[in-house]
Amino acid sequence: MASQSRIKSPVELQKYLKGVDYPASKEDLIAASEQNGAPREVLDILRGLPGDRFESPVGVEKAFGELTT
């Protein structure tokens, strides 16, 4: 799934996470991305991230990296 994604970097993913207060749950990330107009592809990526809680944007980036390796 991730190899077919048009979202190639965590920076692209972070565009849709503006306004998130960390630490944040996966549900918080999904809700914020929906409010920021994220496409379904981004929502699917967020749902697939390993872990349920993220301490900072760096934590999201690390989890995204695990998906793409």
Backbone as XML, in Angstrom:
<?xml version="1.0"?>
<chain id="A" units="angstrom">
  <residue number="1" name="MET">
    <atom name="N" x="0.816" y="-1.195" z="0.000"/>
    <atom name="CA" x="0.000" y="0.000" z="0.000"/>
    <atom name="C" x="0.855" y="1.252" z="0.000"/>
  </residue>
  <residue number="2" name="ALA">
    <atom name="N" x="1.807" y="1.373" z="0.919"/>
    <atom name="CA" x="2.589" y="2.592" z="1.043"/>
    <atom name="C" x="3.420" y="2.873" z="-0.198"/>
  </residue>
  <residue number="3" name="SER">
    <atom name="N" x="3.906" y="1.841" z="-0.874"/>
    <atom name="CA" x="4.743" y="2.070" z="-2.037"/>
    <atom name="C" x="3.955" y="2.697" z="-3.182"/>
  </residue>
  <residue number="4" name="GLN">
    <atom name="N" x="2.631" y="2.568" z="-3.186"/>
    <atom name="CA" x="1.800" y="3.156" z="-4.224"/>
    <atom name="C" x="1.325" y="4.554" z="-3.850"/>
  </residue>
  <residue number="5" name="SER">
    <atom name="N" x="1.625" y="4.980" z="-2.664"/>
    <atom name="CA" x="1.157" y="6.255" z="-2.162"/>
    <atom name="C" x="1.790" y="7.428" z="-2.891"/>
  </residue>
  <residue number="6" name="ARG">
    <atom name="N" x="0.994" y="8.452" z="-3.117"/>
    <atom name="CA" x="1.538" y="9.687" z="-3.674"/>
    <atom name="C" x="2.182" y="10.530" z="-2.585"/>
  </residue>
  <residue number="7" name="ILE">
    <atom name="N" x="1.875" y="10.259" z="-1.332"/>
    <atom name="CA" x="2.514" y="10.952" z="-0.221"/>
    <atom name="C" x="3.874" y="10.299" z="-0.031"/>
  </residue>
  <residue number="8" name="LYS">
    <atom name="N" x="4.917" y="11.024" z="-0.395"/>
    <atom name="CA" x="6.258" y="10.442" z="-0.405"/>
    <atom name="C" x="7.098" y="10.809" z="0.810"/>
  </residue>
  <residue number="9" name="SER">
    <atom name="N" x="6.698" y="11.848" z="1.529"/>
    <atom name="CA" x="7.522" y="12.262" z="2.658"/>
    <atom name="C" x="6.646" y="12.681" z="3.832"/>
  </residue>
  <residue number="10" name="PRO">
    <atom name="N" x="7.231" y="12.623" z="5.021"/>
    <atom name="CA" x="6.480" y="13.055" z="6.195"/>
    <atom name="C" x="6.145" y="14.539" z="6.147"/>
  </residue>
  <residue number="11" name="VAL">
    <atom name="N" x="6.932" y="15.316" z="5.421"/>
    <atom name="CA" x="6.654" y="16.746" z="5.292"/>
    <atom name="C" x="5.306" y="16.948" z="4.598"/>
  </residue>
  <residue number="12" name="GLU">
    <atom name="N" x="5.052" y="16.161" z="3.567"/>
    <atom name="CA" x="3.756" y="16.240" z="2.879"/>
    <atom name="C" x="2.623" y="15.870" z="3.824"/>
  </residue>
  <residue number="13" name="LEU">
    <atom name="N" x="2.843" y="14.856" z="4.630"/>
    <atom name="CA" x="1.833" y="14.417" z="5.586"/>
    <atom name="C" x="1.567" y="15.507" z="6.625"/>
  </residue>
  <residue number="14" name="GLN">
    <atom name="N" x="2.612" y="16.171" z="7.097"/>
    <atom name="CA" x="2.480" y="17.201" z="8.135"/>
    <atom name="C" x="1.633" y="18.383" z="7.687"/>
  </residue>
  <residue number="15" name="LYS">
    <atom name="N" x="1.539" y="18.623" z="6.386"/>
    <atom name="CA" x="0.701" y="19.723" z="5.881"/>
    <atom name="C" x="-0.728" y="19.599" z="6.379"/>
  </residue>
  <residue number="16" name="TYR">
    <atom name="N" x="-1.185" y="18.373" z="6.542"/>
    <atom name="CA" x="-2.560" y="18.127" z="6.944"/>
    <atom name="C" x="-2.732" y="18.025" z="8.458"/>
  </residue>
  <residue number="17" name="LEU">
    <atom name="N" x="-1.645" y="18.175" z="9.199"/>
    <atom name="CA" x="-1.692" y="18.031" z="10.654"/>
    <atom name="C" x="-1.524" y="19.359" z="11.381"/>
  </residue>
  <residue number="18" name="LYS">
    <atom name="N" x="-1.732" y="20.453" z="10.663"/>
    <atom name="CA" x="-1.631" y="21.774" z="11.294"/>
    <atom name="C" x="-2.669" y="21.890" z="12.391"/>
  </residue>
  <residue number="19" name="GLY">
    <atom name="N" x="-2.242" y="22.468" z="13.510"/>
    <atom name="CA" x="-3.151" y="22.688" z="14.620"/>
    <atom name="C" x="-3.229" y="21.551" z="15.616"/>
  </residue>
  <residue number="20" name="VAL">
    <atom name="N" x="-2.490" y="20.475" z="15.375"/>
    <atom name="CA" x="-2.506" y="19.351" z="16.317"/>
    <atom name="C" x="-1.723" y="19.722" z="17.563"/>
  </residue>
  <residue number="21" name="ASP">
    <atom name="N" x="-2.319" y="19.492" z="18.719"/>
    <atom name="CA" x="-1.634" y="19.670" z="19.996"/>
    <atom name="C" x="-1.068" y="18.323" z="20.420"/>
  </residue>
  <residue number="22" name="TYR">
    <atom name="N" x="0.249" y="18.280" z="20.575"/>
    <atom name="CA" x="0.929" y="17.044" z="20.976"/>
    <atom name="C" x="1.155" y="17.064" z="22.464"/>
  </residue>
  <residue number="23" name="PRO">
    <atom name="N" x="1.157" y="15.884" z="23.111"/>
    <atom name="CA" x="0.965" y="14.563" z="22.529"/>
    <atom name="C" x="-0.446" y="14.417" z="21.982"/>
  </residue>
  <residue number="24" name="ALA">
    <atom name="N" x="-0.561" y="13.574" z="20.948"/>
    <atom name="CA" x="-1.833" y="13.390" z="20.259"/>
    <atom name="C" x="-2.072" y="11.909" z="19.979"/>
  </residue>
  <residue number="25" name="SER">
    <atom name="N" x="-3.323" y="11.532" z="20.024"/>
    <atom name="CA" x="-3.681" y="10.159" z="19.673"/>
    <atom name="C" x="-3.816" y="10.057" z="18.157"/>
  </residue>
  <residue number="26" name="LYS">
    <atom name="N" x="-3.850" y="8.842" z="17.678"/>
    <atom name="CA" x="-4.076" y="8.616" z="16.252"/>
    <atom name="C" x="-5.409" y="9.237" z="15.838"/>
  </residue>
  <residue number="27" name="GLU">
    <atom name="N" x="-6.412" y="9.128" z="16.703"/>
    <atom name="CA" x="-7.723" y="9.710" z="16.409"/>
    <atom name="C" x="-7.637" y="11.228" z="16.298"/>
  </residue>
  <residue number="28" name="ASP">
    <atom name="N" x="-6.796" y="11.858" z="17.139"/>
    <atom name="CA" x="-6.591" y="13.307" z="17.050"/>
    <atom name="C" x="-5.979" y="13.695" z="15.701"/>
  </residue>
  <residue number="29" name="LEU">
    <atom name="N" x="-5.016" y="12.898" z="15.253"/>
    <atom name="CA" x="-4.367" y="13.181" z="13.969"/>
    <atom name="C" x="-5.364" y="13.065" z="12.821"/>
  </residue>
  <residue number="30" name="ILE">
    <atom name="N" x="-6.186" y="12.038" z="12.871"/>
    <atom name="CA" x="-7.178" y="11.819" z="11.813"/>
    <atom name="C" x="-8.194" y="12.961" z="11.806"/>
  </residue>
  <residue number="31" name="ALA">
    <atom name="N" x="-8.669" y="13.353" z="12.980"/>
    <atom name="CA" x="-9.653" y="14.436" z="13.063"/>
    <atom name="C" x="-9.074" y="15.746" z="12.527"/>
  </residue>
  <residue number="32" name="ALA">
    <atom name="N" x="-7.835" y="16.056" z="12.901"/>
    <atom name="CA" x="-7.206" y="17.290" z="12.427"/>
    <atom name="C" x="-7.004" y="17.254" z="10.924"/>
  </residue>
  <residue number="33" name="SER">
    <atom name="N" x="-6.587" y="16.128" z="10.408"/>
    <atom name="CA" x="-6.350" y="16.040" z="8.967"/>
    <atom name="C" x="-7.658" y="16.178" z="8.199"/>
  </residue>
  <residue number="34" name="GLU">
    <atom name="N" x="-8.731" y="15.624" z="8.735"/>
    <atom name="CA" x="-10.047" y="15.791" z="8.094"/>
    <atom name="C" x="-10.441" y="17.266" z="8.069"/>
  </residue>
  <residue number="35" name="GLN">
    <atom name="N" x="-10.220" y="17.962" z="9.180"/>
    <atom name="CA" x="-10.546" y="19.390" z="9.251"/>
    <atom name="C" x="-9.682" y="20.208" z="8.295"/>
  </residue>
  <residue number="36" name="ASN">
    <atom name="N" x="-8.483" y="19.725" z="8.017"/>
    <atom name="CA" x="-7.565" y="20.429" z="7.123"/>
    <atom name="C" x="-7.712" y="19.999" z="5.663"/>
  </residue>
  <residue number="37" name="GLY">
    <atom name="N" x="-8.762" y="19.235" z="5.373"/>
    <atom name="CA" x="-9.057" y="18.885" z="3.997"/>
    <atom name="C" x="-8.207" y="17.781" z="3.399"/>
  </residue>
  <residue number="38" name="ALA">
    <atom name="N" x="-7.728" y="16.885" z="4.247"/>
    <atom name="CA" x="-6.875" y="15.798" z="3.758"/>
    <atom name="C" x="-7.643" y="14.862" z="2.841"/>
  </residue>
  <residue number="39" name="PRO">
    <atom name="N" x="-6.985" y="14.402" z="1.784"/>
    <atom name="CA" x="-7.619" y="13.399" z="0.925"/>
    <atom name="C" x="-7.668" y="12.043" z="1.636"/>
  </residue>
  <residue number="40" name="ARG">
    <atom name="N" x="-8.469" y="11.158" z="1.103"/>
    <atom name="CA" x="-8.618" y="9.820" z="1.694"/>
    <atom name="C" x="-7.278" y="9.116" z="1.848"/>
  </residue>
  <residue number="41" name="GLU">
    <atom name="N" x="-6.393" y="9.301" z="0.906"/>
    <atom name="CA" x="-5.066" y="8.673" z="0.960"/>
    <atom name="C" x="-4.337" y="9.022" z="2.258"/>
  </residue>
  <residue number="42" name="VAL">
    <atom name="N" x="-4.406" y="10.281" z="2.667"/>
    <atom name="CA" x="-3.752" y="10.709" z="3.905"/>
    <atom name="C" x="-4.429" y="10.063" z="5.103"/>
  </residue>
  <residue number="43" name="LEU">
    <atom name="N" x="-5.741" y="10.027" z="5.097"/>
    <atom name="CA" x="-6.470" y="9.394" z="6.207"/>
    <atom name="C" x="-6.104" y="7.921" z="6.317"/>
  </residue>
  <residue number="44" name="ASP">
    <atom name="N" x="-5.978" y="7.251" z="5.187"/>
    <atom name="CA" x="-5.587" y="5.841" z="5.191"/>
    <atom name="C" x="-4.182" y="5.656" z="5.755"/>
  </residue>
  <residue number="45" name="ILE">
    <atom name="N" x="-3.282" y="6.543" z="5.394"/>
    <atom name="CA" x="-1.911" y="6.475" z="5.928"/>
    <atom name="C" x="-1.938" y="6.644" z="7.438"/>
  </residue>
  <residue number="46" name="LEU">
    <atom name="N" x="-2.667" y="7.643" z="7.915"/>
    <atom name="CA" x="-2.735" y="7.878" z="9.359"/>
    <atom name="C" x="-3.335" y="6.686" z="10.090"/>
  </residue>
  <residue number="47" name="ARG">
    <atom name="N" x="-4.357" y="6.107" z="9.523"/>
    <atom name="CA" x="-4.971" y="4.923" z="10.156"/>
    <atom name="C" x="-3.986" y="3.758" z="10.225"/>
  </residue>
  <residue number="48" name="GLY">
    <atom name="N" x="-3.080" y="3.686" z="9.273"/>
    <atom name="CA" x="-2.128" y="2.593" z="9.216"/>
    <atom name="C" x="-0.849" y="2.804" z="10.003"/>
  </residue>
  <residue number="49" name="LEU">
    <atom name="N" x="-0.686" y="3.985" z="10.594"/>
    <atom name="CA" x="0.545" y="4.240" z="11.351"/>
    <atom name="C" x="0.664" y="3.297" z="12.540"/>
  </residue>
  <residue number="50" name="PRO">
    <atom name="N" x="1.876" y="2.788" z="12.767"/>
    <atom name="CA" x="2.079" y="1.981" z="13.971"/>
    <atom name="C" x="2.007" y="2.869" z="15.214"/>
  </residue>
  <residue number="51" name="GLY">
    <atom name="N" x="1.406" y="2.378" z="16.248"/>
    <atom name="CA" x="1.268" y="3.147" z="17.481"/>
    <atom name="C" x="-0.059" y="3.868" z="17.538"/>
  </residue>
  <residue number="52" name="ASP">
    <atom name="N" x="-0.439" y="4.259" z="18.742"/>
    <atom name="CA" x="-1.716" y="4.938" z="18.953"/>
    <atom name="C" x="-1.558" y="6.334" z="19.527"/>
  </residue>
  <residue number="53" name="ARG">
    <atom name="N" x="-0.340" y="6.688" z="19.944"/>
    <atom name="CA" x="-0.098" y="7.991" z="20.569"/>
    <atom name="C" x="1.244" y="8.520" z="20.072"/>
  </residue>
  <residue number="54" name="PHE">
    <atom name="N" x="1.270" y="9.808" z="19.788"/>
    <atom name="CA" x="2.462" y="10.438" z="19.222"/>
    <atom name="C" x="2.811" y="11.656" z="20.063"/>
  </residue>
  <residue number="55" name="GLU">
    <atom name="N" x="4.053" y="11.702" z="20.507"/>
    <atom name="CA" x="4.495" y="12.761" z="21.411"/>
    <atom name="C" x="4.800" y="14.077" z="20.695"/>
  </residue>
  <residue number="56" name="SER">
    <atom name="N" x="5.085" y="13.993" z="19.402"/>
    <atom name="CA" x="5.471" y="15.185" z="18.637"/>
    <atom name="C" x="5.361" y="14.880" z="17.148"/>
  </residue>
  <residue number="57" name="PRO">
    <atom name="N" x="5.499" y="15.901" z="16.301"/>
    <atom name="CA" x="5.532" y="15.641" z="14.867"/>
    <atom name="C" x="6.637" y="14.661" z="14.476"/>
  </residue>
  <residue number="58" name="VAL">
    <atom name="N" x="7.731" y="14.676" z="15.209"/>
    <atom name="CA" x="8.821" y="13.745" z="14.926"/>
    <atom name="C" x="8.357" y="12.305" z="15.114"/>
  </residue>
  <residue number="59" name="GLY">
    <atom name="N" x="7.530" y="12.062" z="16.099"/>
    <atom name="CA" x="6.977" y="10.726" z="16.313"/>
    <atom name="C" x="6.133" y="10.267" z="15.133"/>
  </residue>
  <residue number="60" name="VAL">
    <atom name="N" x="5.363" y="11.195" z="14.571"/>
    <atom name="CA" x="4.566" y="10.870" z="13.386"/>
    <atom name="C" x="5.495" y="10.570" z="12.218"/>
  </residue>
  <residue number="61" name="GLU">
    <atom name="N" x="6.540" y="11.359" z="12.062"/>
    <atom name="CA" x="7.499" y="11.145" z="10.977"/>
    <atom name="C" x="8.167" y="9.777" z="11.097"/>
  </residue>
  <residue number="62" name="LYS">
    <atom name="N" x="8.534" y="9.392" z="12.304"/>
    <atom name="CA" x="9.162" y="8.074" z="12.512"/>
    <atom name="C" x="8.200" y="6.964" z="12.162"/>
  </residue>
  <residue number="63" name="ALA">
    <atom name="N" x="6.943" y="7.101" z="12.576"/>
    <atom name="CA" x="5.944" y="6.071" z="12.266"/>
    <atom name="C" x="5.712" y="5.997" z="10.755"/>
  </residue>
  <residue number="64" name="PHE">
    <atom name="N" x="5.664" y="7.129" z="10.091"/>
    <atom name="CA" x="5.509" y="7.162" z="8.636"/>
    <atom name="C" x="6.694" y="6.447" z="7.979"/>
  </residue>
  <residue number="65" name="GLY">
    <atom name="N" x="7.885" y="6.691" z="8.499"/>
    <atom name="CA" x="9.075" y="6.026" z="7.975"/>
    <atom name="C" x="9.000" y="4.520" z="8.095"/>
  </residue>
  <residue number="66" name="GLU">
    <atom name="N" x="8.393" y="4.024" z="9.160"/>
    <atom name="CA" x="8.229" y="2.578" z="9.332"/>
    <atom name="C" x="7.297" y="2.006" z="8.273"/>
  </residue>
  <residue number="67" name="LEU">
    <atom name="N" x="6.319" y="2.795" z="7.839"/>
    <atom name="CA" x="5.391" y="2.338" z="6.804"/>
    <atom name="C" x="6.076" y="2.224" z="5.447"/>
  </residue>
  <residue number="68" name="THR">
    <atom name="N" x="7.020" y="3.098" z="5.192"/>
    <atom name="CA" x="7.622" y="3.187" z="3.862"/>
    <atom name="C" x="8.878" y="2.343" z="3.719"/>
  </residue>
  <residue number="69" name="THR">
    <atom name="N" x="9.273" y="1.635" z="4.783"/>
    <atom name="CA" x="10.478" y="0.790" z="4.680"/>
    <atom name="C" x="10.106" y="-0.664" z="4.549"/>
  </residue>
</chain>
